[in-house]
Amino acid sequence: MKSFAALSAVALSGAVAQNATCSNSTFTSISASEAFAGLNPGWNLGNTLEAVPDEGSWNNPKVQPVTFDDIKASGFKSIRIPVTWADHFVADEAPYTVQEAWMDRVEEVVDEVLDRGLYAILNAHGDAYLWADVTQFDIPTIEAKFGSLWSQIGKRFACKSSKLIFEPLNEPVGYTQTAGDELNKLNDIFLKAINDAGGNNPKRVVSLSGLGMDGIKTSLYFKRGDSYPSQPWGIQFHYYSPYDFIFGAWAKTIWGSDADKTALTADFDNFHGNFTDIPAFIGEYDASSTYTEPAARWKYFDYLISTAKSYNYSTIVWDNGLDQFDRTLHTWRDPTVLSILTNASAGTANTLADSTEDGSATSQNSSAYMFHKVGAEVTDQTATYVLNRNTFKSISSSGSLLSSADYTFADSTLTLKASYLSSLLTSAAPGIVANLTLTFSAGADLELQIVQWDQPTLPTTSFTASSSDMTVPIEYKGLKEVAAVRAYKADGTYLADDWTEYLGPLQRAGWTYGNWNFDDQGLVVAGSGGSAILSAGMDVTLVVDFYPRILGENTVNVTVTV
C-alpha cells in the first residue's frame, strides 16, 4: 500500500503549485460544531448544478439569485450546493483541469448564497458514480483526478468566508471494508488538496464523507486519518427511511405509528452512539409532496426534525425542484411542511393532523381532509388533532374566520356542522370546495381541505403494454392525484414482490412509484413499468387507488394487454 505522502504526490500531480493568499479576506474561525449548528434549517439546491451534463439539463432552469432570496425569506440558514464536475473538465486526462467557465459559474452561485449571509456547502456530487466509484474504476486515476479537482476548488474558493463548508464527495459508492478504506484515503487526499491550496482553507470547516452517506456504512467503515489534525471537521448522513413511505413503494401511504417512530429514533441513536464526540448533521432527507399523503408527511417532518434536534443534528431538506419549493412561482407546494419544518427546527411543538397509522387497516383516514361523497347526505363531520400541549385558536377560510355556529372544537376534535358544509356543497361537482386554515397557540398552522368526491372514470379501460411511457387518461372526481397502484397478473398472482401478501390489505400487490406516476391528465405507466408487464408475458390488471383510500372502493381497474 502506498504511503500517504506518495499517494498525495500522485493525486495532486495535476494541481497548480502556488498557494492562495487572502490579503483582503476577513475570515472568522469557527468550530465544526458551531458551523453545523448554524446550518439549521437548511435547503438543498437539488437537480441544478449537479445535473448531467450541465445546469439546466434536468427539470430546473439555471438558478436565479431570487431563489436564494426566497429561501432565506422562508427561514432557512444554509444552502447545500450539489455540483457535478464530470462533464466540465477540459480533458479527461491529467492534469484534469476544470473548465474556467464552469468554475466561474459555480463561484457565482456560491457567492450569491454567501452574500445573503447564508451558509453554503459545496461538494462533488454525481462524480461519485460517474468517475469516482472505487468499486468500478481505476483507483490511481480516481485519486489523481480527485486530488486535482479539489486542489482547483480549494484555490478558487480559498478566500471565501468561514460560512463556506467543503464536502469532498456525495454518497460515495461502496459496501465493503475495501471500499471504505479507499474512501478514507480520498478524504485524506481532499484534506491535503485544500490545505496545499492555502488561503483560509486550513481553518475551513469540512464535512467528510462516509460510504453512501448512510448511517450504517458510515458507522462501519469511516475512519478519520491522522493528517491535518487542526482542520475543523465533522460528518453528515442522509436519511430516506422508511423506503416504502418515502419513495411510494408497495402502496404504502401511511406513517406515524409507534413502531415507525421507534425505528427512526433507533437509526439516529445508532449513528450518534458511533460518533458521539464528532459534530454531525443530516445533509439530505425528504418526504415528497408528490407521493406522500399530507398528514403522514407532516408527522414525518415533525418527528424527524424534532428527533434530530434532540441529538443536536441540523437538517438540510432535499429539494429537486419538484418536491417542495416551486422556483418559478416562488411558492411552497405544501406550505404546511415549511411551517412544520421551521417550527420544529426552532424547537417549537407543532400540532399535527391525526391520521391512520395501523398498517392492517382497510381504509385510510386523514385530518388533512374532510371527504364528502357526491350524493351522500350532508352531516356533521369531524377531524382530530394531536395538540402536543398547544391549544386551538381559530379556523378560517380565505382569511375570514368561521362563525362559532359553523363548528365546535373540543377534546382535540374539530366538528364542522352540517349547515356549514351544506353551504359549501351546493352542487354535485367533485373537487376541492374549500381550504380551511386552523391556528393554534404555537407551532404551524394546519390546512384542512374539504373535498367532494366520486369514483373516477376511464374513457378507455384497456391498453397495450409498451416499453415507452404510456398515459392512461383519468377523469378525476375529487383530488387530482393517484394514491397507489396495485398490479395483478392474469393468473391472479402479483406482478411484482409476492412477499407483499404479508402486508396490510391496502398494500398487497403494491406497485412501486417509478414504474408509474401521475399528472393532471391521469396515470402514467413508465417505460420501466411497461417493460415489467411485457416480461410477465400475460395481461396485467392495474388497480388504481385514489383518496380517500377505502379497500374495494374509489378505485379503477386498467387492463394492460401483451
C-alpha positions in Angstrom: 0.0 0.0 0.0 1.3 3.5 -0.9 2.3 5.8 1.9 0.0 8.9 2.3 2.9 11.1 1.1 3.4 9.1 -2.0 -0.3 8.9 -2.6 -0.8 12.6 -2.3 2.1 13.3 -4.7 0.3 11.2 -7.3 -3.1 12.7 -6.6 -2.0 16.3 -6.8 0.3 15.9 -9.8 -2.1 18.0 -11.9 -2.7 20.7 -9.4 -1.4 24.2 -9.6 1.5 24.6 -7.2 1.2 28.1 -5.9 -0.8 28.6 -2.7 -3.5 31.2 -2.4 -3.1 34.3 -0.2 -6.0 36.3 1.2 -4.8 39.7 1.9 -8.2 41.3 1.7 -10.2 38.5 3.3 -11.9 38.6 6.6 -12.2 35.1 8.0 -13.8 34.3 11.4 -12.6 30.9 12.6 -15.4 28.7 13.8 -15.6 25.2 15.1 -17.3 22.4 13.2 -19.9 22.2 16.0 -20.7 25.9 15.7 -20.9 25.8 12.0 -23.1 22.8 11.8 -25.4 24.3 14.4 -25.7 27.4 12.2 -27.0 25.3 9.3 -30.4 24.7 10.8 -32.6 24.6 8.9 -31.1 24.0 5.5 -32.2 23.5 1.9 -30.6 21.6 -1.0 -30.3 23.2 -4.4 -31.2 19.9 -6.0 -31.2 18.9 -9.7 -29.4 22.1 -10.7 -25.6 22.3 -10.7 -25.3 18.6 -10.3 -27.5 18.0 -13.5 -25.8 16.0 -16.2 -24.3 17.1 -18.5 -25.0 20.7 -17.4 -27.0 23.1 -15.3 -30.5 23.2 -16.9 -30.3 19.7 -18.4 -32.8 18.3 -15.9 -36.1 19.6 -14.6 -34.8 23.0 -13.4 -33.6 26.0 -15.4 -30.4 27.8 -14.3 -30.8 29.0 -10.8 -31.5 32.7 -10.3 -30.4 34.8 -7.4 -34.1 35.5 -6.4 -34.4 31.8 -5.5 -31.9 32.4 -2.7 -33.9 35.4 -1.6 -36.9 33.2 -1.4 -35.2 30.5 0.6 -33.8 33.0 3.1 -37.1 34.7 3.5 -38.6 31.2 4.2 -36.5 30.9 7.2 -33.5 28.8 6.0 -30.0 29.4 7.3 -28.0 27.3 4.8 -28.0 26.0 1.3 -26.2 22.9 0.2 -25.0 23.3 -3.4 -24.6 19.9 -5.1 -22.2 20.2 -8.1 -21.3 17.5 -10.7 -17.9 18.3 -12.2 -17.7 15.2 -14.5 -18.6 17.0 -17.8 -16.7 20.1 -17.1 -13.0 19.0 -17.3 -11.1 20.4 -20.3 -9.9 16.9 -21.0 -10.4 13.5 -19.3 -6.7 13.2 -18.6 -4.1 14.7 -16.4 -3.9 17.4 -15.2 -7.8 17.3 -15.2 -8.2 21.0 -15.5 -11.7 22.2 -14.8 -13.3 24.5 -17.4 -12.8 28.1 -16.5 -16.4 29.0 -17.4 -17.8 26.2 -15.1 -15.6 27.2 -12.2 -16.8 30.8 -12.7 -20.4 29.7 -12.7 -20.1 27.6 -9.5 -18.3 30.5 -7.8 -21.1 32.9 -8.9 -23.7 30.7 -7.3 -21.7 30.2 -4.1 -21.2 33.9 -3.8 -24.9 34.6 -4.3 -25.5 32.3 -1.3 -22.8 33.7 0.9 -23.7 37.3 0.0 -27.1 36.7 1.7 -25.5 35.7 4.9 -26.3 32.0 4.5 -24.0 29.1 5.0 -23.1 27.3 1.7 -21.9 23.7 1.4 -20.1 22.9 -1.8 -19.4 19.4 -2.9 -18.6 17.0 -5.7 -22.0 15.2 -6.3 -22.7 13.0 -9.2 -19.0 12.4 -9.7 -19.3 9.7 -7.0 -20.8 7.4 -9.6 -19.7 8.9 -12.9 -15.9 8.5 -12.3 -15.1 8.3 -8.6 -16.8 4.9 -8.0 -14.0 3.0 -6.2 -15.8 -0.3 -6.9 -15.6 0.0 -10.7 -13.0 2.4 -11.9 -9.2 2.6 -11.8 -8.1 3.7 -8.3 -5.0 5.6 -9.3 -6.9 7.6 -11.9 -9.6 8.4 -9.3 -7.1 9.5 -6.8 -5.2 11.8 -9.3 -8.4 13.3 -10.7 -10.0 13.8 -7.2 -6.9 15.5 -5.9 -6.6 17.8 -8.9 -10.3 18.7 -8.7 -10.1 19.7 -5.0 -6.8 21.5 -5.5 -8.5 23.7 -8.1 -11.7 24.1 -6.0 -9.5 24.9 -3.0 -7.6 27.6 -4.8 -10.7 29.2 -6.3 -12.6 29.3 -3.0 -9.6 29.8 -0.7 -10.5 33.3 0.4 -14.2 32.8 1.0 -15.7 33.3 4.4 -16.0 30.6 7.1 -19.6 30.2 6.1 -18.4 28.1 3.1 -18.1 24.5 4.0 -16.5 21.9 1.8 -17.8 18.3 1.3 -15.5 16.1 -0.7 -17.9 13.6 -2.3 -21.6 12.9 -2.1 -22.9 9.4 -1.3 -19.7 7.5 -2.4 -20.4 4.1 -3.8 -19.3 1.0 -1.9 -20.4 -1.6 0.5 -17.3 -3.2 1.9 -14.3 -2.5 4.1 -12.1 -2.2 1.0 -14.3 0.5 -0.5 -14.4 2.2 2.9 -10.6 2.2 3.2 -10.3 3.7 -0.2 -12.8 6.4 0.6 -10.9 7.2 3.8 -7.9 7.8 1.5 -9.9 10.0 -0.7 -10.9 12.1 2.4 -7.1 12.4 3.1 -6.4 13.4 -0.4 -9.1 16.0 -0.2 -7.7 17.5 3.0 -4.2 17.7 1.5 -5.5 19.3 -1.6 -7.4 22.1 0.1 -4.6 22.7 2.7 -2.0 22.9 0.0 -4.2 25.4 -1.9 -3.8 27.7 1.1 -5.8 30.8 1.9 -8.4 30.2 4.6 -8.7 26.5 3.8 -6.7 25.1 6.7 -9.2 26.8 9.1 -12.3 26.0 7.0 -14.9 23.6 8.3 -15.3 20.4 6.2 -17.8 17.6 6.2 -16.0 14.4 5.4 -17.7 11.6 3.5 -18.8 8.1 4.5 -19.9 5.3 2.2 -23.3 6.1 0.8 -23.6 8.9 3.4 -25.8 6.4 5.2 -25.6 5.8 8.9 -24.8 2.1 8.8 -22.0 2.1 6.3 -20.5 5.3 7.6 -20.5 3.8 11.1 -18.9 0.6 9.9 -16.2 1.9 7.6 -15.5 5.6 8.2 -12.1 6.4 9.8 -10.6 9.9 10.0 -7.0 9.9 9.0 -4.2 11.5 11.1 -3.3 14.3 8.7 -4.3 17.9 9.4 -5.5 17.4 12.9 -6.3 21.1 13.4 -8.7 21.1 10.5 -12.2 21.6 11.9 -14.3 18.7 10.7 -17.4 16.6 11.1 -19.5 14.3 9.1 -23.0 14.1 7.7 -25.5 11.3 7.0 -28.5 11.2 4.7 -31.9 9.8 5.7 -34.6 8.4 3.4 -36.3 5.9 5.6 -38.6 4.0 5.6 -38.0 3.4 1.9 -41.6 2.3 1.2 -43.1 5.5 2.6 -40.6 8.0 1.3 -40.5 6.6 -2.2 -44.1 5.5 -2.7 -43.2 1.8 -2.7 -45.6 -1.1 -2.3 -48.7 1.2 -1.9 -47.6 2.5 1.5 -49.2 5.8 2.2 -49.2 5.9 6.0 -46.6 6.8 8.6 -46.5 7.7 12.3 -47.1 4.5 14.3 -45.0 3.9 17.5 -43.1 1.3 15.5 -42.3 3.9 12.8 -41.0 6.4 15.3 -39.0 3.8 17.2 -37.2 2.7 14.0 -36.3 6.3 13.2 -35.1 7.0 16.7 -33.0 3.8 16.7 -31.3 4.8 13.5 -30.3 8.2 14.9 -29.3 6.7 18.2 -27.1 4.2 16.5 -25.3 6.8 14.5 -24.9 9.1 17.5 -23.5 6.2 19.5 -20.8 5.6 16.9 -19.9 9.3 16.6 -20.7 10.7 20.0 -18.0 13.3 20.1 -18.0 14.2 16.4 -20.1 17.0 15.0 -22.6 15.8 12.5 -25.7 16.9 10.6 -28.3 15.4 8.2 -27.3 16.6 4.7 -30.4 15.2 2.9 -33.9 14.0 3.8 -37.3 14.4 2.2 -40.9 13.3 2.1 -42.2 14.5 -1.3 -45.4 16.3 -1.6 -45.9 14.4 -4.9 -46.4 10.9 -3.5 -46.8 11.1 0.3 -50.2 11.8 2.0 -50.2 15.2 3.8 -51.0 14.2 7.4 -48.4 11.4 7.3 -45.9 13.7 5.6 -46.5 16.4 8.3 -45.9 13.8 11.1 -42.8 12.6 9.4 -41.2 16.0 9.0 -42.1 17.0 12.6 -40.8 13.8 14.2 -37.6 13.6 12.1 -36.6 17.2 12.7 -37.5 17.1 16.4 -35.6 13.9 16.9 -32.6 15.2 15.0 -32.7 18.3 17.2 -32.5 16.1 20.3 -29.2 14.8 19.0 -28.0 18.3 18.0 -28.2 17.4 14.3 -29.1 20.2 11.9 -31.2 19.1 9.0 -31.0 20.1 5.3 -34.1 19.1 3.3 -33.6 17.7 -0.2 -35.5 19.5 -2.9 -35.2 18.5 -6.5 -37.4 21.4 -7.7 -40.4 19.2 -7.9 -40.9 18.1 -4.3 -41.0 21.2 -2.1 -40.3 24.7 -3.5 -41.6 25.9 -6.8 -38.9 28.2 -8.0 -41.0 29.6 -10.9 -44.0 30.5 -8.8 -41.9 31.4 -5.7 -44.3 29.3 -3.6 -44.0 26.2 -1.4 -46.0 23.2 -2.8 -47.1 22.4 0.7 -46.8 25.5 2.9 -47.7 23.4 6.0 -44.4 21.4 5.5 -42.5 24.7 5.5 -44.2 25.8 8.7 -43.7 22.5 10.5 -40.1 22.4 9.3 -39.1 25.8 10.6 -41.0 25.5 13.8 -39.6 22.1 14.6 -36.1 23.3 13.8 -36.6 26.1 16.4 -37.8 23.6 19.0 -41.4 24.7 18.9 -44.1 22.0 19.3 -46.4 21.6 16.3 -50.0 20.5 16.4 -50.4 17.7 13.9 -53.4 16.3 11.9 -54.2 12.8 13.1 -54.3 10.0 10.5 -54.4 6.2 10.2 -51.2 4.6 11.5 -52.3 1.0 11.5 -50.9 -0.9 8.5 -53.6 -3.6 8.8 -56.4 -1.0 8.3 -58.8 -1.4 5.3 -59.2 2.4 4.9 -57.1 5.4 5.5 -58.4 8.4 7.4 -56.6 11.8 7.4 -57.4 15.0 9.2 -55.7 16.9 6.3 -59.0 16.3 4.6 -62.8 16.1 5.1 -64.3 14.0 2.3 -67.9 14.1 1.2 -69.1 11.6 -1.4 -71.3 13.1 -4.2 -75.0 12.3 -3.4 -74.5 11.4 0.2 -76.4 13.1 3.0 -74.5 16.1 4.4 -73.9 15.5 8.1 -71.6 16.9 10.7 -68.0 15.8 10.1 -65.0 15.6 12.4 -61.3 15.9 12.2 -58.9 15.0 15.1 -55.6 16.6 16.0 -52.6 15.8 18.1 -52.3 19.1 20.0 -48.8 18.4 21.6 -49.7 20.7 24.5 -51.0 23.5 22.2 -54.5 24.9 22.3 -56.8 25.6 19.4 -57.2 29.3 18.5 -59.1 29.8 15.2 -60.4 28.4 11.9 -60.7 30.5 8.8 -61.5 30.3 5.1 -59.7 32.7 2.7 -58.7 34.8 5.7 -62.3 35.1 7.1 -63.0 33.5 10.5 -65.7 30.9 10.6 -68.7 31.7 12.8 -68.9 29.9 16.1 -72.2 28.4 14.8 -70.2 26.7 12.0 -68.1 24.4 14.2 -67.0 23.2 17.6 -63.6 22.3 18.8 -63.4 20.1 21.9 -61.0 17.4 23.2 -58.7 17.7 20.2 -61.6 17.2 17.7 -62.9 19.7 15.2 -66.6 19.3 14.2 -67.8 21.1 11.2 -71.6 21.5 11.3 -73.8 20.1 8.5 -75.2 23.5 8.0 -71.8 24.9 7.2 -70.8 22.0 4.9 -74.1 22.3 3.1 -73.2 26.0 2.3 -70.1 24.7 0.5 -71.6 21.6 -1.1 -74.1 23.5 -3.3 -73.5 21.4 -6.4 -72.7 17.8 -7.4 -69.4 18.9 -8.9 -66.5 16.9 -7.4 -63.3 18.6 -6.3 -61.8 20.7 -3.6 -64.6 23.0 -2.4 -62.8 24.8 0.4 -59.3 25.3 2.0 -59.6 26.0 5.7 -56.7 27.1 8.0 -56.5 26.1 11.6 -54.3 28.1 14.0 -53.0 27.1 17.4 -51.3 28.7 20.4 -47.9 27.7 19.0 -46.3 26.0 16.0 -47.6 25.5 12.5 -50.9 26.4 11.1 -52.6 23.4 9.5 -54.6 23.2 6.3 -57.9 21.3 6.1 -59.3 20.7 2.6 -63.0 20.0 2.1 -63.2 17.6 -0.9 -66.3 16.3 -2.6 -65.5 13.0 -4.4 -66.9 10.3 -6.5 -65.4 7.3 -8.2 -63.1 8.4 -11.1 -63.9 7.1 -14.6 -61.8 6.0 -17.5 -62.6 6.8 -21.1 -60.8 3.6 -22.0 -60.0 0.7 -19.7 -57.7 -1.4 -21.9 -54.3 -0.6 -23.2 -51.4 -2.4 -24.9 -48.2 -2.7 -23.0 -45.3 -0.7 -24.2 -41.7 -0.1 -23.1 -42.3 3.6 -23.6 -44.2 5.9 -21.2 -47.9 5.4 -21.6 -50.7 7.7 -20.3 -54.0 6.3 -19.1 -56.5 9.2 -19.2 -58.5 9.5 -16.0 -61.4 11.8 -15.2 -60.6 12.6 -11.7 -63.5 13.2 -9.4 -62.0 14.7 -6.3 -58.3 15.1 -5.7 -56.3 15.1 -8.9 -53.8 12.5 -7.8 -53.3 8.8 -7.6 -52.7 7.4 -4.2 -51.3 4.0 -5.1 -51.3 1.3 -7.8 -51.7 -2.5 -7.2 -50.7 -4.8 -10.0 -52.1 -8.3 -10.7 -51.2 -10.8 -13.4 -54.0 -12.6 -15.3 -53.4 -15.7 -13.3 -54.1 -13.8 -10.1 -50.5 -13.6 -8.8 -48.8 -10.3 -8.2 -46.9 -8.6 -10.9 -44.0 -7.9 -8.5 -43.0 -8.6 -4.9 -45.0 -11.6 -4.0 -44.0 -11.0 -0.4 -46.4 -8.1 -0.1 -49.1 -10.7 0.6 -47.8 -10.4 4.2 -48.5 -6.6 4.3 -51.8 -4.9 5.2 -54.7 -5.1 2.8 -54.1 -1.7 1.3 -50.5 -2.7 0.3 -50.8 -6.2 -1.1 -49.6 -6.3 -4.7 -48.5 -2.7 -4.4 -46.5 -1.5 -7.4 -43.6 0.9 -6.6 -43.7 4.5 -7.7 -41.3 4.9 -10.6 -43.0 2.1 -12.5 -45.9 4.6 -12.6 -46.6 8.2 -11.8 -49.4 10.6 -12.5 -50.3 14.1 -13.7 -53.4 16.1 -14.2 -54.3 14.0 -17.2 -54.2 10.6 -15.5 -51.9 7.7 -14.7 -48.6 7.4 -16.5 -47.2 3.9 -16.8 -43.5 4.5 -17.1 -41.4 2.6 -19.7 -39.9 0.5 -16.9 -43.4 -0.5 -15.8 -44.4 -1.3 -19.3 -41.3 -3.5 -19.7 -42.1 -5.3 -16.5 -45.6 -6.1 -17.8 -44.2 -7.3 -21.1 -41.7 -9.5 -19.3 -44.6 -11.1 -17.3 -45.9 -12.5 -20.6 -49.5 -12.1 -19.7 -52.1 -9.4 -19.3 -52.0 -7.4 -16.1 -54.7 -5.5 -14.2 -53.7 -2.3 -12.5 -55.9 -1.4 -9.6 -55.6 2.3 -9.2 -56.4 3.8 -5.8 -57.4 7.3 -5.0 -58.0 9.3 -1.9 -59.9 8.6 0.3 -58.4 5.1 0.3 -61.1 2.5 1.0 -60.5 -1.1 0.2 -62.8 -2.1 -2.7 -64.0 1.5 -3.2 -62.7 4.6 -5.0 -60.6 2.6 -7.5 -60.5 2.0 -11.2 -59.2 -1.1 -13.0 -56.9 -0.8 -16.0 -56.2 -3.8 -18.2 -52.8 -3.8 -19.9 -52.5 -6.5 -22.6 -49.4 -8.0 -24.0 
